[in-house]
């Protein structure tokens, strides 16, 4: 399972590291410490928390657009069919859904809790594994 530091989690949630620390201190998202004393969050826990806070207005107003319209975030759901797949990414307050092939999902090793970037072009959403 992928693990995230408080700083990485803050970036994915669209908040400051101080806000992410306060949420962890309050027990809103589970953390544990590594050998070096850093607090880490499991990817599945971070994915669930990102969905929980997405519509609450708790995220900060962080611009997620660039020349290439990249939305770095965390995978919150993967639905696999025989040929097609649906992947959901929470990028701060933005939820993006991409329909792609099952093969692409498997090649990128996309699963709940991994970091990924959705790239939006017109009505298409492309996903890059971070």
VMD Tcl script that draws the C-alpha trace (Angstrom):
set ca {
  {0.00 0.00 0.00}
  {1.23 3.46 -0.84}
  {2.00 5.72 2.11}
  {1.90 9.53 2.15}
  {3.65 12.04 4.36}
  {1.65 14.90 5.85}
  {3.13 17.24 3.22}
  {2.19 14.96 0.33}
  {-1.30 14.49 1.74}
  {-1.72 18.25 2.13}
  {-0.79 18.82 -1.52}
  {-3.25 16.18 -2.70}
  {-6.02 17.55 -0.49}
  {-5.39 21.14 -1.56}
  {-4.59 22.41 1.94}
  {-1.52 23.58 3.85}
  {0.63 21.05 5.74}
  {-0.48 22.77 8.99}
  {-4.12 22.05 8.17}
  {-3.32 18.40 7.39}
  {-1.43 18.13 10.71}
  {-4.39 19.59 12.61}
  {-6.73 17.09 10.97}
  {-4.36 14.24 11.90}
  {-3.99 15.54 15.47}
  {-7.79 15.66 15.79}
  {-8.02 12.04 14.60}
  {-9.91 12.91 11.42}
  {-7.44 10.90 9.35}
  {-5.45 7.95 10.71}
  {-1.66 8.24 10.79}
  {1.24 6.21 12.09}
  {4.92 7.02 12.51}
  {7.81 5.47 10.63}
  {11.23 4.70 12.12}
  {12.29 8.30 11.54}
  {9.29 9.69 13.41}
  {7.48 11.01 10.31}
  {3.71 10.71 10.31}
  {2.40 8.63 7.41}
  {-1.09 8.10 6.05}
  {-2.11 4.96 4.20}
  {-3.37 5.60 0.68}
  {-6.79 4.02 1.26}
  {-7.33 6.17 4.38}
  {-6.30 9.32 2.52}
  {-8.59 8.45 -0.41}
  {-11.59 7.98 1.91}
  {-10.84 11.22 3.77}
  {-10.44 13.17 0.53}
  {-13.93 12.11 -0.56}
  {-15.33 12.98 2.89}
  {-14.07 16.58 2.82}
  {-14.51 17.24 -0.92}
  {-17.86 19.03 -0.72}
  {-17.44 20.64 2.69}
  {-15.51 23.75 1.70}
  {-12.67 22.71 4.01}
  {-10.10 22.68 1.23}
  {-8.27 25.87 0.42}
  {-8.65 27.74 -2.85}
  {-5.66 26.21 -4.63}
  {-5.44 26.60 -8.41}
  {-5.23 23.20 -10.09}
  {-5.08 24.33 -13.68}
  {-2.02 24.73 -15.79}
  {-1.27 24.99 -19.45}
  {-2.00 21.28 -19.65}
  {-4.95 21.35 -17.17}
  {-3.34 18.90 -14.77}
  {-5.16 17.89 -11.59}
  {-2.81 15.99 -9.25}
  {-4.76 13.92 -6.77}
  {-5.47 10.54 -5.27}
  {-7.42 7.63 -6.76}
  {-10.64 7.14 -4.78}
  {-12.41 4.48 -6.86}
  {-11.64 2.00 -9.65}
  {-14.42 0.04 -11.35}
  {-13.21 -2.62 -13.76}
  {-15.27 -4.18 -16.52}
  {-14.23 -6.84 -18.98}
  {-12.84 -4.24 -21.42}
  {-13.50 -0.77 -19.98}
  {-12.83 0.82 -16.60}
  {-13.85 3.89 -14.63}
  {-11.34 5.70 -12.41}
  {-12.21 8.49 -9.97}
  {-9.61 10.96 -8.71}
  {-10.08 13.49 -5.92}
  {-7.84 16.50 -6.60}
  {-8.43 18.89 -3.70}
  {-12.09 19.92 -4.03}
  {-12.31 18.50 -7.58}
  {-13.63 15.00 -8.35}
  {-12.66 13.79 -11.81}
  {-13.92 10.65 -13.51}
  {-12.19 9.01 -16.45}
  {-13.40 6.17 -18.64}
  {-10.51 4.20 -20.06}
  {-9.57 0.66 -20.95}
  {-9.06 -2.01 -18.34}
  {-5.63 -2.60 -19.90}
  {-4.61 1.04 -19.23}
  {-5.69 0.76 -15.60}
  {-3.66 -2.43 -15.18}
  {-0.58 -0.98 -16.94}
  {-0.67 2.10 -14.68}
  {-1.33 -0.10 -11.61}
  {-4.15 2.24 -10.61}
  {-5.86 1.33 -7.35}
  {-7.54 3.20 -4.52}
  {-5.01 5.22 -2.58}
  {-2.34 5.77 -5.24}
  {-1.33 9.21 -6.43}
  {-2.27 10.07 -9.99}
  {-2.75 13.13 -12.17}
  {-5.85 13.68 -14.29}
  {-5.22 15.72 -17.42}
  {-8.29 17.30 -18.96}
  {-8.49 18.15 -22.64}
  {-11.88 19.20 -23.98}
  {-14.23 16.45 -22.76}
  {-11.52 13.80 -22.28}
  {-9.78 13.02 -18.99}
  {-6.38 11.33 -19.26}
  {-4.64 9.84 -16.22}
  {-0.89 9.76 -15.50}
  {0.45 7.66 -12.64}
  {2.60 9.89 -10.41}
}
mol new
graphics top color blue
foreach p $ca { graphics top sphere $p radius 0.5 }
foreach p [lrange $ca 0 end-1] q [lrange $ca 1 end] { graphics top cylinder $p $q radius 0.2 }
display resetview
